[in-house]
Amino acid sequence: MANDQLIRISLAEQALELLEDGIVQRRYAVSTALNGPGECSGSGCTPRGWHEIHAKIGADAAADTVFVGREPTGEIYSDALARQQPDRDWILTRILWLSGLEPGVNQDDQVDTLSRYIYLHGCPDSTPMGAPGSHGCVRLRNTDVIELFERVAAGTRVWIQKGPFDAESPRSALM
């Protein structure tokens, strides 16, 4: 793992980039909130601004392991399981739990990313990427979340922006 890592996410591009020493190392298609950007509890929106990885969950879990409340349920996702529970919001494989770093923006009170349980997590391979669809989290393909999980540490900074990567850059004050 590089010492100078940054994950940046563009809601407009529905993409996540992993930068090491300021250079893009990986780019993944993602699916963020169907309800768009927003920080309020209960909004179903993806929070913007500076975050960090609070916890890494599922290091030894098999691909497609189902999580509820950040705990493996003992289930492995399958088409049959999906047919039995068609409305379930599937959190699979790995979880990178985010914590907001900006008081009043994404930290504290009704805008707290951590207490909203906002994650970067795996999802069924049939889930469309590159288009909003989540309940607030950032969904990735299972192979992508495994690769990202292995490359980053707890404490890695995460910048989530509304616009495209070339239109906004992270505010350097918190880097």
Secondary structure, DSSP 8 states (H G I E B T S, - for coil): --SSEEEEEETTTTEEEEEETTEEEEEEE-B-BTT-B--STTS--B--EEEEEEEEE-TT--TTEEEETTEEEEEE--HHHHHHSTT----EEEEEEEEE-SBTTTBSGGG-TTTTT-EEEE--TTS-SSS--BSSSEEE-HHHHHHHHHH--TT-EEEEESS-TTT----GGG-
